[in-house]
Amino acid sequence: EGMETEEGDEISGYDIRPPDLQLPAHIYDFSFHPEQDLIAIGLITGRVRMYNYSAEENKMVHSLKFMKEACRCLQFSKDYLFTGSSDHALRVVDITTGKVLFSQQQAHDCPIDAMALYGNSCIFTGDDNGRVKLWDLRKKVCAMQWREHSDYISDFAVDESRNTVIAVGGDGHLAVFSPGQQAVEARSDNIEDEILCVQIMKGGKKVVCGTQEGSLAYWTWGDWGSYDHTFAGHPKSVDSIVKMDENMLCTGSEDGIIRVCTVNPDKFLGVVGEHPDFPIEHLELTRDRNYLASCSHDNTIKFWNVGYFWDQADDDEDDEDEDENGDEDEMETDAKPQPPQPKPQEQQQTKGKKKSIHNDFFDGFR
């Protein structure tokens, strides 16, 4: 559906999108495959479902039950699906057969809440007690671990170009890790609020976090002590954020509304959609960036057509070209607008960054 302002005025948009996915139990997390039109969904029952999605129909390809407790987080790579669960285990699943290829029982000593891929062969996991672990998927061992948080890990943000992973959590701290470096690179001051989600924005210059109180907190890269400022306006908690481009993001709030806002300057642009009367638990873009998906306590995953974001961006570029060239407004084209590709993040020195440990495992990720 189209995007509307919070006053209800329609801006623009498309109606074509995949049908809603109605699940039989509470949805903890979902993930999109990076190269296929495939979604994996983790349920409170411990079941994992995979669907091929399209604008015409959604077709279930796997319904897997290899966990006795909830599947709290999951993440696709090209060939595998990784899952973390309330039974403390980390598992690797073959996406073609649905078979568990590897299971690390007691990967943590409490439920696993968040995970993030790093490079081709390792993954970060975070648990209920605030412990962060880095797993070598080739050797199937925990390569490193840190305990900088005193409460649950809610989310990760990864910048491989700067060998950095950011973790946030319920204790109100942001922690910065460098794979290969045992000492934590930085730990923020306590913001006296739970941090629920994180994204790297503005070409790597800013880090934006959603909080329990409903504000967005901003850090400048390398200045990790206190946040720069906050952007208020959400009436309830900001549970998930997704980067649309370097200057714009979508937020999912406890009030059930998916909003669009810009970053520096901070401004609400409108509303993409909502789950009436239920909080937004997670947001994620599909691989082609044409659809934004959301899940909530209504046990439903909804798809929102956000192709108009990229059309508007192309229109703005066309206007700029016409201003520069004068007569280009008389030219016509039938070329279909393509979603913009993520811009490479700027290379810059991190303040106070220590030299990383060099070994065979981490050399492949530099």
Disulfide bonds with the S-S distance in Angstrom:
none
